[in-house]
Every structure is written in C-alpha cells, then in structure tokens.
C-alpha cells in the first residue's frame, strides 16, 4: 500500500498522462493484493500448491518436448524453441524459474525419484533450446544468489551443502570429457545462444540491439529527472506512447510500453524517491522465503521469479508473464510458511 500511495503522489506531479499512470497503479494494486491475499489465505495448503505447480510444469514441458524435433516447435522465429507457448522468450521465462526450483526440491529431498531427475534434464534441454537468455539467467543466477545469502546468514544445513557439492562434482566429472570432445560444437552453440545468430560480433552490440537501446533511453530520462522520475507506467518517449481510450467515457483502456530492465524502469518512472520505497516493497515480498529454517527451494523460486525482470520488465504488468511471475512469488511465500 505504501508503494502505491507514493507512486500515485509522484505521478500526480510528474506524469504527462496521469490518468494512465493512475489506472496502471490501480491495476497493479488489485492484482498484487489478490494474489498475495490468496496465498496468505491458503498458506496451510502448501503441499497442494506444490503439486499444482509441478503438474503445470510437467504437462507443459512434457507435451511440448516432442516439438523439439518438429518445425512446429520453432514456428515463431525459426530458431528458438517455443514448445506449447507462443514465443521462445515466454517459454524460456516459464522454464527457467521452475527448473531452478525443481533442482532444489530434488537436492533438498522434497521430491525423490530418478524420474524427476530425468524430467529436470529434459526440461533443461528445452530451456537451452529456447535460446532465452532471461530464462537461463533465472536458472543459473538464482541458486547462486540464494546460496550466497544463506551462507552469509549461516542458514544452510551441512548435509544439504555436502549433497549439493557431491552432485556438482559428479556433474563436472561427467562434463569435462564431454566438453573436451565436443569443444568446437560447444563454442559454436554458445556463440549462437549469446548472439542468437545475429550479425553482431560482441556482447555489447548484441545487448544494445536486444535491450540496450531501451535501457539507454530510460537512463537518459532518469538523468534528466533523478529525484521524482517521469511518472508511473508511461513511455520513455511521449511521441511513441499510444493510448487507447473508451469512446464513451474517454478513460484509458490500453497503453502498452516496453522497458528493457526493471531497475532502470523504476529509476526512470519514480526517481530515487520511488526506488527507495520499491526496495522496501521488494524486501517485504522476498524476506519470508529467506527466514531461518526455510527450505532453499522456496527462496530459489522467489528469486528466480523476480530475476525475470532483468530481461522482461513485467513486475508491474498484470496479464501473461507478469501474472505468472506474481503467482510464483505468491507460491514461494506459501511454501516458505510450510517450514519457516
């Protein structure tokens, strides 16, 4: 509620389309409050929701896996695997957090059986095939962040740490000879994954073409308006901001924007004042999953879901991937209460 009030107040003074900012703030408040209240009211149904999300994961990943060997699986752009979803990026963002979560469910013995390990392996193959850098970022970075923070707090049981090191050592023992034999193919595949078969020859150019130009534009607006920002939910360039309005009332019913990265978008729209309140909001969202005694899987899911915003700024967007991200955060809070 505090963030909503601050965002409304700042936008009243700074937004060049205050009615749009206000409607987006209301939508954000209604969506987040519904999901968080729902997760709070069902906090005693942790095992049910765990099975529900795993079932969704299993159905989407396994039914989509055969398309990995069919042109229909690459229908969107001809190179990235989209599975049953409408875009490779969306599929990668769907798979990344769930793969990281399932990995820690298995390491923490919350789920057992070789079949789950096989399923995780197949899902990871699908994740790589999507060529989604955001999805891979969620999978790789979220465990590292969680382990680092838990180690700082001294809250990782030695048995889990030892088990994790055993799995990691076994993985590298298998990987080294395979990587050596197929080193040329691996280098080619990594380059294709990083640059997505574009004409760019370095990471900087590829990033700028993909997200960098959006980030650059947002940073310039932040530099021009560092304290209060330019208004919640408005486009970086007013000339490109298309607002669809109801013909009868004139009220806004649609105003899509694209921002490259959440952190920069917050600074641009709400300035340093709003960013400070956002940090408090984020802490209140994720901190329950980091309480002492809470399983690593809950924290990993919450962090992985948030990391989606480093490639797709969906934190304030309800509908599609934004709603899915909030559902994962809500679920991680439910799972945390199971043993927190």
C-alpha positions as CSV (number, residue, x, y, z in Angstrom):
1,X,0.0,0.0,0.0
2,X,2.8,2.4,0.8
3,X,4.4,2.0,-2.6
4,X,1.0,2.5,-4.3
5,X,0.5,5.8,-2.4
6,X,4.0,7.0,-3.2
7,X,3.7,6.1,-6.9
8,X,0.4,7.9,-7.1
9,X,1.7,11.0,-5.4
10,X,4.8,11.2,-7.6
11,X,2.9,10.6,-10.8
12,X,0.4,13.3,-10.0
13,X,3.2,15.9,-10.1
14,X,5.4,14.3,-12.9
15,X,3.3,12.1,-15.3
16,X,2.4,13.6,-18.7
17,X,-0.5,11.1,-18.7
18,X,-1.7,11.0,-15.1
19,X,-4.9,9.1,-15.9
20,X,-2.9,6.3,-17.5
21,X,-0.5,6.2,-14.5
22,X,-3.4,6.1,-12.1
23,X,-5.2,3.3,-13.9
24,X,-2.0,1.3,-14.1
25,X,-1.3,1.8,-10.4
26,X,-4.9,0.6,-9.6
27,X,-4.5,-2.4,-11.8
28,X,-1.1,-3.2,-10.1
29,X,-2.6,-2.8,-6.6
30,X,-5.7,-5.0,-7.4
31,X,-3.6,-7.7,-9.0
32,X,-0.9,-7.9,-6.3
33,X,-3.3,-7.7,-3.4
34,X,-5.5,-10.5,-4.8
35,X,-2.5,-12.9,-5.3
36,X,-0.8,-12.1,-2.0
37,X,-4.1,-12.3,-0.1
38,X,-4.9,-15.5,-1.8
39,X,-1.6,-17.0,-0.9
40,X,-1.9,-15.9,2.7
41,X,-5.4,-17.5,3.0
42,X,-4.2,-20.8,1.5
43,X,-0.9,-20.9,3.5
44,X,-2.0,-24.2,5.0
45,X,-2.2,-25.8,1.6
46,X,1.5,-25.8,0.8
47,X,1.6,-29.4,-0.5
48,X,-1.4,-28.9,-2.7
49,X,0.1,-25.8,-4.4
50,X,3.4,-27.5,-4.7
51,X,1.8,-30.4,-6.5
52,X,-0.3,-28.0,-8.6
53,X,2.7,-26.0,-9.9
54,X,4.7,-29.2,-10.5
55,X,1.7,-30.6,-12.5
56,X,1.6,-27.4,-14.7
57,X,5.3,-27.7,-15.2
58,X,5.2,-31.3,-16.1
59,X,2.3,-31.0,-18.5
60,X,3.6,-28.0,-20.4
61,X,7.2,-29.3,-20.6
62,X,6.5,-32.9,-21.5
63,X,3.7,-32.3,-24.0
64,X,5.9,-29.6,-25.7
65,X,9.1,-31.7,-25.7
66,X,8.2,-33.8,-28.9
67,X,8.0,-30.5,-30.7
68,X,11.7,-30.1,-30.1
69,X,12.2,-32.3,-33.2
70,X,9.5,-30.7,-35.3
71,X,9.5,-27.4,-37.2
72,X,6.2,-26.5,-35.4
73,X,8.2,-26.0,-32.2
74,X,10.2,-23.2,-33.8
75,X,7.2,-21.6,-35.6
76,X,7.6,-18.1,-34.1
77,X,11.1,-17.2,-35.4
78,X,12.5,-20.4,-36.8
79,X,15.4,-20.7,-34.4
80,X,14.2,-20.6,-30.7
81,X,12.1,-23.4,-29.3
82,X,8.7,-22.2,-28.1
83,X,7.1,-25.5,-27.0
84,X,3.4,-25.1,-26.4
85,X,3.7,-21.4,-25.8
86,X,3.5,-18.6,-28.3
87,X,7.1,-17.4,-28.1
88,X,10.6,-18.8,-27.3
89,X,11.2,-16.0,-24.8
90,X,8.0,-16.7,-23.0
91,X,8.8,-20.4,-22.8
92,X,12.3,-19.7,-21.5
93,X,10.9,-17.5,-18.8
94,X,8.4,-20.2,-17.9
95,X,11.1,-22.9,-17.7
96,X,13.9,-21.1,-16.0
97,X,12.4,-20.4,-12.5
98,X,10.7,-23.8,-12.4
99,X,13.9,-25.7,-13.4
100,X,15.8,-23.9,-10.6
101,X,13.0,-24.7,-8.1
102,X,12.8,-28.4,-9.0
103,X,16.6,-28.7,-8.8
104,X,16.5,-27.6,-5.1
105,X,13.4,-29.7,-4.4
106,X,15.5,-32.7,-5.5
107,X,18.7,-31.7,-3.7
108,X,16.7,-30.9,-0.6
109,X,14.9,-34.3,-0.8
110,X,11.5,-32.6,-1.0
111,X,10.9,-34.7,-4.2
112,X,12.5,-38.1,-4.8
113,X,13.0,-40.5,-7.6
114,X,15.0,-40.8,-10.8
115,X,12.0,-39.9,-12.9
116,X,12.1,-36.3,-11.5
117,X,15.8,-36.1,-12.4
118,X,15.1,-37.3,-15.9
119,X,12.3,-34.7,-16.2
120,X,14.6,-31.9,-15.0
121,X,17.2,-32.9,-17.6
122,X,14.6,-32.9,-20.4
123,X,13.3,-29.5,-19.2
124,X,16.8,-28.1,-19.1
125,X,17.3,-29.2,-22.7
126,X,14.2,-27.4,-23.7
127,X,15.3,-24.3,-21.8
128,X,18.6,-24.3,-23.7
129,X,16.7,-24.8,-27.0
130,X,14.6,-21.7,-26.4
131,X,17.7,-19.5,-26.7
132,X,16.2,-17.4,-23.9
133,X,19.0,-15.6,-22.1
134,X,16.5,-14.4,-19.5
135,X,15.3,-17.9,-18.7
136,X,18.9,-19.2,-18.4
137,X,19.7,-16.2,-16.2
138,X,16.9,-17.2,-13.8
139,X,18.1,-20.8,-13.7
140,X,21.8,-20.1,-13.2
141,X,21.8,-16.9,-11.1
142,X,19.0,-17.6,-8.6
143,X,20.7,-20.6,-6.9
144,X,24.0,-18.7,-6.6
145,X,22.2,-15.7,-5.0
146,X,20.3,-17.9,-2.6
147,X,23.3,-19.9,-1.6
148,X,25.4,-16.8,-1.1
149,X,22.8,-15.1,1.1
150,X,22.1,-18.2,3.1
151,X,25.8,-18.8,3.7
152,X,26.1,-15.2,5.0
153,X,23.3,-16.0,7.4
154,X,24.7,-19.3,8.3
155,X,21.4,-21.0,7.4
156,X,22.4,-23.8,5.1
157,X,22.4,-27.3,6.7
158,X,25.8,-29.0,6.2
159,X,24.0,-32.1,4.9
160,X,22.4,-30.2,2.0
161,X,25.7,-28.3,1.3
162,X,27.6,-31.6,1.2
163,X,24.9,-33.2,-1.0
164,X,25.0,-30.2,-3.4
165,X,28.7,-30.4,-3.7
166,X,28.5,-34.1,-4.4
167,X,26.0,-33.5,-7.2
168,X,28.1,-30.6,-8.6
169,X,31.3,-32.6,-8.5
170,X,29.7,-35.5,-10.3
171,X,28.3,-33.2,-12.9
172,X,31.7,-31.7,-13.6
173,X,33.4,-35.1,-13.8
174,X,30.9,-36.1,-16.5
175,X,31.1,-32.7,-18.2
176,X,34.9,-32.3,-18.6
177,X,35.5,-35.2,-21.1
178,X,32.3,-34.4,-23.0
179,X,33.2,-30.7,-23.2
180,X,36.7,-31.6,-24.5
181,X,35.4,-34.0,-27.2
182,X,32.7,-31.6,-28.4
183,X,34.6,-28.3,-27.7
184,X,34.2,-26.9,-31.2
185,X,30.5,-27.6,-31.3
186,X,30.0,-26.2,-27.8
187,X,31.8,-22.9,-28.7
188,X,29.6,-22.5,-31.8
189,X,26.5,-23.2,-29.8
190,X,27.4,-20.8,-27.1
191,X,28.0,-18.1,-29.6
192,X,24.7,-18.8,-31.3
193,X,23.0,-18.7,-27.9
194,X,24.6,-15.4,-26.9
195,X,24.1,-13.6,-30.2
196,X,21.0,-15.5,-31.4
197,X,22.5,-15.8,-34.9
198,X,22.6,-12.1,-35.4
199,X,25.2,-10.1,-37.3
200,X,26.7,-8.7,-34.0
201,X,30.2,-9.7,-33.1
202,X,30.3,-8.8,-29.4
203,X,28.1,-8.9,-26.4
204,X,27.8,-5.1,-26.1
205,X,26.3,-4.8,-29.6
206,X,24.0,-7.7,-29.1
207,X,22.8,-6.4,-25.8
208,X,22.2,-2.9,-27.2
209,X,20.2,-4.3,-30.1
210,X,18.1,-6.6,-27.8
211,X,17.5,-4.4,-24.7
212,X,20.3,-1.8,-24.5
213,X,18.6,0.9,-26.5
214,X,15.6,0.7,-24.2
215,X,17.8,0.9,-21.1
216,X,19.8,3.8,-22.6
217,X,16.6,5.8,-23.3
218,X,15.3,5.2,-19.7
219,X,18.7,6.1,-18.2
220,X,18.6,9.4,-20.0
221,X,15.2,10.2,-18.6
222,X,16.4,9.3,-15.1
223,X,19.4,11.6,-15.5
224,X,17.0,14.4,-16.5
225,X,14.6,13.7,-13.7
226,X,16.6,11.9,-10.9
227,X,14.5,12.6,-7.9
228,X,10.8,12.2,-8.9
229,X,11.0,10.5,-12.3
230,X,8.7,11.0,-15.2
231,X,5.6,9.2,-13.9
232,X,4.4,5.6,-13.3
233,X,3.8,3.4,-16.4
234,X,4.4,6.0,-19.1
235,X,6.6,5.5,-22.2
236,X,10.1,6.9,-22.3
237,X,9.3,8.8,-25.4
238,X,5.9,10.6,-25.3
239,X,5.7,10.7,-29.1
240,X,5.6,6.8,-29.2
241,X,3.0,6.4,-26.4
242,X,-0.2,5.1,-27.9
243,X,-3.2,5.4,-25.5
244,X,-6.4,3.5,-26.4
245,X,-9.4,5.2,-24.8
246,X,-13.0,4.2,-24.3
247,X,-15.1,6.0,-26.9
248,X,-17.9,6.7,-24.4
249,X,-16.0,7.8,-21.3
250,X,-12.6,8.8,-22.7
251,X,-11.0,6.7,-20.0
252,X,-7.8,4.8,-20.9
253,X,-8.3,1.1,-21.6
254,X,-4.8,0.3,-23.0
255,X,-1.4,1.9,-23.2
256,X,1.4,-0.6,-23.8
257,X,5.0,0.3,-23.1
258,X,8.3,-1.7,-23.3
259,X,11.1,-1.1,-20.8
260,X,14.3,-3.1,-21.0
261,X,15.0,-3.7,-17.3
262,X,13.0,-3.3,-14.1
263,X,15.7,-1.5,-12.1
264,X,16.2,1.2,-14.7
265,X,12.5,1.5,-15.4
266,X,11.8,2.2,-11.7
267,X,14.5,4.9,-11.6
268,X,13.1,6.4,-14.8
269,X,9.5,6.4,-13.7
270,X,9.7,7.2,-10.0
271,X,13.2,8.5,-9.4
272,X,15.3,7.9,-6.3
273,X,12.3,8.6,-4.0
274,X,10.2,5.8,-5.6
275,X,13.1,3.5,-5.9
276,X,13.7,3.7,-2.2
277,X,10.2,2.7,-1.5
278,X,10.4,-0.1,-4.1
279,X,13.4,-1.6,-2.2
280,X,11.3,-1.8,0.9
281,X,8.4,-3.4,-1.1
282,X,10.8,-6.0,-2.6
283,X,12.3,-6.8,0.8
284,X,8.9,-7.4,2.3
285,X,8.0,-9.7,-0.6
286,X,11.1,-11.9,-0.6
287,X,12.2,-11.8,3.0
288,X,9.7,-14.5,4.2
289,X,11.4,-17.0,1.9
290,X,14.8,-16.3,3.5
291,X,13.8,-16.8,7.1
292,X,15.9,-19.2,9.1
293,X,14.9,-22.8,8.6
294,X,13.0,-22.2,5.3
295,X,14.0,-24.7,2.6
296,X,16.3,-23.4,-0.2
297,X,13.7,-24.3,-2.8
298,X,11.3,-21.5,-1.6
299,X,13.9,-18.8,-1.7
300,X,15.2,-20.0,-5.1
301,X,11.7,-19.9,-6.6
302,X,11.1,-16.3,-5.3
303,X,14.5,-15.0,-6.5
304,X,14.2,-16.8,-9.9
305,X,10.7,-15.3,-10.5
306,X,12.0,-11.8,-9.7
307,X,15.0,-12.2,-12.0
308,X,12.6,-12.5,-14.9
309,X,12.5,-8.7,-14.7
310,X,16.2,-8.4,-15.8
311,X,15.2,-9.4,-19.3
312,X,11.5,-8.7,-19.3
313,X,10.2,-5.8,-17.2
314,X,6.9,-7.5,-16.1
315,X,6.8,-6.7,-12.4
316,X,4.1,-4.1,-12.8
317,X,2.3,-5.7,-15.8
318,X,-0.6,-7.9,-15.0
319,X,-1.6,-10.2,-17.8
320,X,0.5,-13.0,-19.3
321,X,4.0,-13.4,-17.9
322,X,3.6,-10.7,-15.3
323,X,0.7,-12.6,-13.6
324,X,2.7,-15.8,-13.8
325,X,5.7,-14.1,-12.1
326,X,3.5,-12.9,-9.2
327,X,1.9,-16.4,-8.9
328,X,5.3,-17.9,-8.4
329,X,6.2,-15.3,-5.8
330,X,2.9,-15.9,-4.0
331,X,3.6,-19.7,-4.2
332,X,7.1,-19.3,-2.8
333,X,5.7,-17.4,0.2
334,X,3.2,-20.3,0.8
335,X,6.0,-22.9,0.6
336,X,8.1,-20.8,3.0
337,X,5.4,-21.0,5.7
338,X,5.4,-24.8,5.5
339,X,8.7,-25.0,7.4
340,X,9.5,-21.4,8.4
